Amino acid sequence: MTMNPAILPPKVQKKKRRKSLLLGFFGFLFTVGFFGFVAAASVVGIVFWQITQDLPNYEVLRRYEPPVMTRIHASDGSLIGEYARERRIFVPINAIPEQVRQAFLSAEDKNFYEHNGIDPAGIARAVAVAFKGGRLTGASTITQQVAKNFLLTNERSFERKIKEAILALKMEHAFDKDYILELYLNEIYMGGPQIHGVAAAGLYYFNRELRDLSLAQAAFLAGLPKGANNYHPIRKRDAAIIRRNYVLGRMLADGFITKEQHDEAAADPLDVSFRPLGTWLPGSEYFAEEVRKQLVDIYTDAGLYGGGLSVRTALDPVLQQMAKLALVEGLVRYDRRQGWRGVHASIDASGDWGATLAAVEAPENIDPWRLAVVLDVGRDVAELGLEPTRDPNGALMADRTTGRLRLQSAAWAKPPKSQGLAGLLKVGDVIFVRPVDGQQGNWELMQRPEVQGGMVVMDPHTGRVRALVGGFSFERNKDEFNRAVQARRQPGSSFKPFVYAAALDNGYTPSSIILDAPITIEQGNGQDDWKPENYSRNFGGPSTLRTGIELSRNLMTVRLARDVGMPIITDYARRFGIYDNLLPVLSMSLGAGETTLLRMTAGYAMLANGGKRIEPTLIDRIQDRRGRTVWRHDRRACGNCNFESWANQPEPELADARRQIVDPHTAYQMTLMLEGVVERGTGQRVKAVGKPLAGKTGTTNDEKDAWFVGFSPDLVVGVYIGFDTPRPMGKGETGGSISSPVFRDFMQLALANQPAIPFRSPPGVKMIRVNRKTGLRTSASDPDAILEAFKPEDEPADTYNEYFGTDSGGGNGVGGIWGAQPSFGAGRGLY
């Protein structure tokens, strides 16, 4: 049987799938994108890692101490000067008024208290502006600006912006918002001469502390960080007002102010009141500069210009003004006696004479003097154009003020009688003038003195320098030479009191008799003999020590110095701080050694205070930026000075640490003898003050230097006048005629409201009536009777006990000494 094959199912044919080209393309893109993303992320990660490795340490901001200006104050707290490379006054955030903070938030970062260091909304706004063709600005938050200003540079680069953002995020995590805002408001540049921070800006632009700023003023300041130099309130006033009003608008939109407040502030005319920079107290420039130099010596430039020191000085502003006025008047008086030297300069007075006049170089700090140009001149009156004023940035103001010079106000220049002022001046001449008191618009002809000088006013009990003037005018970078401190000149006869003090401490009395007669000193070594002379070329014969100092007798001083011994006088000069190592030769007893006015004044202060050592100081106290006292002149401890209130407890007693350098009786005797100089001697011009005063004139050879140093019971004043390059000032131009009137003028002002206080006598001193010419006891009816001070063991003689020595001998009483021989007992002097 034939079998049929099995019937198999039909073979199913597989249908081929058509590959989707589109799907493959997207797959390819995904693969490429994935690997591209991984590669880009890797690159970004590597770049990010590299950037973060180079990030500065933001933690330093915890200990950040910004450069803060050093401020110097007078004894009454008034500001003398400021020193800084960045003018900043650091103010903690809780001392910055809320309105000031709100103004800056509206202007710079309204979302500051909401974002975490980066403001996405602000970035979006900035990008939108950029897409519209604007500049990509405004995206940085206050935190980012702090990161840039403190830790980064101003470089405009993508890398810096990334670093800025990273640091901002880190800072927001590490610091609270108020601390970041405090850093910002104290660091930001605010224009002007390196003004930084809101507190310094408020003082500079408006002469106001932050708490006194108006809303309009706060808004103006808040607009400055965007570009301070683009909104100068004078040079770019319109732009400054537009920017201020923009800030006000932002404050209104942010809900910080009302519509009424906005409108009132927007109508403000933006009147600025620039606060002067540098030295603030007129006339105190030399004092402030000397303090600056001392601070640099102690703290270096970095400590001075960025250390934020607060320096309280001994300066009395009122006495300083008096001293400046008295010295300038003294220099002018002398200069006028020398005659008119001609005009300061000549210019073309046509057109804008103000701008031309402002370009003429003139000394600084001579207020109330002004430069003026002659616009028209006749016999009796000259019309003047006065130098225009400048704003604090030095820009010339638009004012053009005129005035008049009348013939009587120029009489000292001796104009020709027939021509008057027309024979002295012509149109275009530039002269110095000062206002005539009580005559509005009238001015007096002045000329800048060629002679110079210095003046020191000191408290004799502490050494505190209450006033200091170093010359006619202080011209920074031109003439900073301080003649009160730096000029080393011969004091002449003003040194004699220390010779006499050495004698009084070693056996002499004010009534001891010295021969005033010619003397010849052999110098040896082939040198000519020295023959000193009195200034008057006259001789008084036997005279008392008092007469010798009152009339400044050179010959008596030389004899006295030879008898006492120059080594002893050298020691006394060192004790009083006048010289460190005085050459022990007789000519030095007449003041031939060089010293400074400050040293001489301090030496006289030690006579005035009873013979106690003091150190002259301009600085009372120095505090660091945190208010801690780091130095003070008075180092005495006072354990009972810190009571919170008075509860009938006794007042504290401070120990007197001053060293006694001469017998207090000697100091008092010397004081009364110097009082005689004022009453009857070479300083009689001072007697016009009408108060107890003592002092001594000093004049060097050929009248090259003129001195007067004197004192009241509580004030010591030294005056020096002379040319910077020594030359004769003229016959008769002595310390008595030039310098003592300056002392007189000052004391008349300083003591005007003070009672006539007599000099204080030490315990045990004997006051005995003697004849001032003979030194012998006398009666009250004697016209030459005075009360003389004697030490307890000394008594004046009733009659002469004459002793005739020789000029060539040595030893006690030898050298022309007359009268009762002085006793040189052991232990008499303080060696």
DOTOR-314194 format. One record per residue (C-alpha): x, y, z. Coordinates in steps of 0.1 Angstrom, whole numbers, plus 5000, padded with zeros to 4 digits. Layout:
N
XYZ/...
# end
This chain:
831
500050005000/501350334991/501650585019/500950955013/503451185028/502451395058/501051725050/503151995066/501852345074/502952605050/506252785059/505653125073/507753385056/509153645082/508454005071/511454235071/511154545095/511954865078/514455065098/513255415108/515855665097/514355935119/514655715150/518155635141/518955995138/517556085171/519355785186/522555915172/521856265185/521156125220/524355925220/526356215208/524556455232/525056225261/528756185255/528956555247/527156645280/529456415299/532456575282/531256925288/530356845324/533756705328/535357015314/533157245335/533857035365/537657055358/537357425353/535257465383/537657255404/540557465391/538757785399/537857675434/541457565441/542457925435/539758095456/540858335484/539958235519/536758425527/537258345564/539658635566/536658865566/535958755601/539058925612/539059195586/540259535598/539859785570/542360075566/540860355588/541960715589/543960835619/542361145635/544161405656/542161605681/542961915702/542661905740/538962005738/538161725713/537961945682/539461785651/542861915641/543561685611/543061345594/545561125578/544660835555/545260685521/541660565522/539560815541/537260585560/535460595594/534360245603/530760235617/529059915630/525859825613/523659905643/524960265642/524060315606/520560465604/517860245588/517060515562/520660505550/520660125548/517360135529/518660385503/521560155495/519459845493/517060015469/519960135448/522059825447/520259515459/516559525469/516359155474/519459145496/517658995526/515858725505/518558575482/521358345491/524158555476/523058535440/519858705428/518358505399/515758775393/518459035391/520458825367/517358775345/516659145344/520359215335/520258955307/517059095293/518559435292/521659295275/519459125248/517859455241/521259595232/522159735267/525159655288/525259355311/525159535344/523259515377/523559145381/525859155411/524359145446/525859325475/527359005487/529058955453/530359315455/531759245489/533558935475/534959145446/535959445467/537559255496/538858935480/539158975442/540159235416/538159455393/539159255363/536259205339/536458835331/534258525331/536558355356/536358645381/532458645379/532458265386/534758315416/532558605428/529458395426/531058105445/532458325472/529058495476/527458155482/530058055507/529958395525/526158385528/526558045545/529258165568/528158515578/524858675587/523358935564/523959235587/527659165588/527959145551/526059475547/528259625574/531359535554/529859675522/528760005537/532160065552/534259955522/532560095491/534360375472/532360705474/534360935452/536361245462/539861215474/539760845483/536560865503/535460515514/532360415534/529160595541/530360765573/533360935557/531161025527/528561195548/531161405565/532961495532/529961595511/527661735538/529761785569/527261565587/527361255607/525160965595/522461025620/522061385608/521661305571/518461395553/516561155531/517761345500/521361335512/521160955520/519760895485/522561095469/525160885488/523460565478/523660655441/527460705442/528760335442/527460295406/530060555395/531060815420/533061035397/530061045373/527861215399/529961485414/527561725431/529162035416/530961945384/528161705373/525261835393/522461755368/523561385366/523961375403/520361495409/518961255383/520760965400/519661075434/516061095422/516260745407/517260615441/514360795457/512060645431/513360295439/512860355476/509260455469/508660145448/510259925475/507960075501/510660235522/509260595519/505960755512/504960965482/505161285503/508661195515/509761115479/508461445465/509961655492/513361485489/513261505451/512761885453/515961925474/518462145455/521461915465/523462175484/526762025495/528962155523/532362005517/534361935549/537962025546/540561755544/543961735560/544461995587/541162135599/541962385626/543262705609/546762805621/547562455636/549262315605/552762315620/551462155652/549561885633/552561815610/554861765640/552361525656/552261335622/555961295622/556061165657/553360905649/555260785618/558260735640/556260525664/553860335641/555360375606/553360495576/551060195576/550060245612/549460615607/547560605574/545560295580/545660215617/542660415628/544460585656/542660845677/545261095690/544361345717/546961625718/547661905742/546762175717/544462455730/542662595698/542162935714/545762975724/546862845690/544963115672/546463375696/549963255690/549563255653/548263605653/550963735676/553763585657/552563695623/552064055636/555564055650/557063935617/555064195598/556064475622/559764405616/559364355579/557564685575/560464865592/562664735564/560464905537/558364815507/559964565484/557564585455/554564385442/554264015444/553663975406/552164145375/549463995353/547164105324/544064235342/541864245311/539263975305/538663725332/541263855357/539963605383/541263305365/544563465357/544963585393/544163235406/547063095386/549563315405/551663115430/551163235466/551863105501/549162885516/547462915550/547563295552/543963365559/542663645562/545263765537/544263745500/545863795467/544464095448/545064245414/544964625408/542164695384/542365075386/544565315406/544465675415/546165895441/543965805471/542165485461/542965165441/540264935429/541164565435/540064235422/540263965449/541463605443/538463375436/537763095461/537962725453/535862425462/537462145483/538461965451/540462275440/538062375413/537762755408/534562905419/532763165397/532763445422/534563765413/534863995443/536264345442/537464585470/539264905476/542764995489/542865355504/546065555507/546065545545/546065165544/549365175525/551065455544/553665225558/555065155522/555765535520/554165605486/555265935469/553366225484/552566375450/551366055433/550065855462/549065505454/549565575417/553265615424/553365275442/551065055421/549865015385/547064825368/547864445367/550064445398/549364155422/549664235459/548764085493/545964255512/543964185544/540564325554/540464645574/538564585607/535164745607/535364875571/533464645547/535164625513/538364815524/541664635524/545164695537/548364665518/550564375530/553764205519/555063865528/557763895554/561163765545/562063715581/560863395598/560263275634/558663035657/556663025689/555962765716/553362785744/553762535771/552262425804/555162455829/553762185852/553361905827/555361995796/552161985775/552662205744/549462415742/550262595710/553062585684/553762795654/556662715631/556763005607/554763265588/552763015568/552762635564/553162535528/552862165523/555562015501/557262355498/558062475533/557462225560/560462345580/559262395616/561362665632/559962595666/561162235666/563762195639/565762525637/568962505657/570062855665/572163035691/569963145720/572263435730/571463595763/568363385768/570663115780/572063325808/569363235834/570862875835/574263015842/572863225870/570862925883/574062725885/575663005905/572663035929/572762665935/576462695943/576662965969/575663285952/572663505961/570763755940/572664025959/576163885953/578364145936/580164085903/582464325885/581064455852/584264565835/586464465805/587964125806/590463935784/590463565781/593563385769/592563105746/595962945739/596962735710/597963045691/594463185690/593763555697/592663655731/588863665735/587564005746/583763985752/581764305753/578364415766/575764495739/575764865750/579564885751/579165035786/580264905819/578564925853/581364835877/580464625907/576864515903/574564265918/573563935901/570064075897/571464375878/573564155856/570563945845/568164245843/570464445820/571964135803/575564215811/577863985791/580964065811/579363975844/578163655830/581563555817/583163625851/580363425868/580763135845/584463125849/584163125887/581462865889/583162655863/581962565828/581662185836/579062275862/577162495837/577362225811/575761985836/572962235843/572362285806/571961905803/569661895833/567362155819/567361975785/568762265766/571862095754/572961725754/576661805754/577462175756/581062245749/582662365782/584162695769/583263035783/581663165751/578962905756/577863095787/576663375764/574463135744/576863055716/575762695714/572962595691/569562465704/565862475695/563062695707/561162395720/564162305742/564562655755/560962685763/560962355783/564062475802/562262795813/559262585822/561462405848/562362735863/558762835864/557562505881/560062515910/562862325894/561162005885/562061805854/559361785826/559361635792/557761855765/554961675746/552461755719/550561425725/548461345756/547061005746/546960765717/544060515713/543860225688/540960165665/539059985693/539460275717/542060115739/544760355752/548060245739/550160545750/549760835773/552061115784/550861115821/551760765833/550760825869/548460555883/545260675900/543560395919/540760615932/539760785900/537260535888/534260595911/530960605892/529660885915/530761115942/529761005977/531761255998/534961055994/538161255994/539561365960/542361135947/545961225953/548461175925/552061125933/554461385918/556961175899/558861475885/562561475894/563861785913/566761915892/567562235911/566862365946/563262505946/564562815963/566962865934/564162835909/562163095928/565063335931/565663305894/562063365887/562063685907/565263805889/563563735856/560563925867/562964215872/563964185835/560364265827/560064535853/563264725848/565464545823/565764445786/562164315785/560364625797/557964615767/556364315783/555364525813/552364655794/550564325800/550064435836/550364085851/553163915870/555463795842/559163685840/561463635811/564663705793/565663855760/568363705738/570263855708/573163695690/576163865673/575164105645/571464065655/571163745635/568763585661/566263745684/564763565713/562363615742/561363335765/559163405795/556363285817/553463355840/552863125869/551062875847/552162945811/555562945794/556063115760/559163105738/559563335707/562363315681/562763545651/565463535624/566163475588/566363105577/569763175562/571263375591/572063735583/571964055603/568564195610/569764545616/571264755644/568864765674/566764475661/567164275693/565164025713/563864315733/562664505702/561464215680/560563915700/559464055734/556564245717/555363915703/555363765738/553564075751/550864065724/550263695731/550063735769/547764025766/545363795748/545963485768/545763645802/543063905794/540463725816/542863585841/543463735876/546963875884/548363565900/551763615918/554563365914/554363085940/557163085966/558462755981/558362696019/561262846039/562163126015/563063456031/561863786016/564164066027/564064426016/567364525999/568664795977/568564635942/571764815931/573964735962/572264425975/572364556010/569464576034/567564896032/564365066044/560965096026/561765466019/564665375996/563565435960/565665135949/564264905976/562864565965/561864245982/564563995974/564263615979/566963446000/567463086010/567063006047/570862996053/571663316033/571363666047/572363986028/575164186042/574564516060/577764676046/580164596018/582864336027/584964415997/587264165981/589364265952/590463965931/592463945898/591163865864/593763605859/593163405890/590863115897/588962985927/586263125949/585763495947/588463545921/587863705887/586564045898/583963935924/583064205949/581164185982/580663916008/582463615995/580063335986/580163016005/580762695985/579862446012/579662076004/576261955993/575062295982/574562215946/572661925931/575261745910/
# end
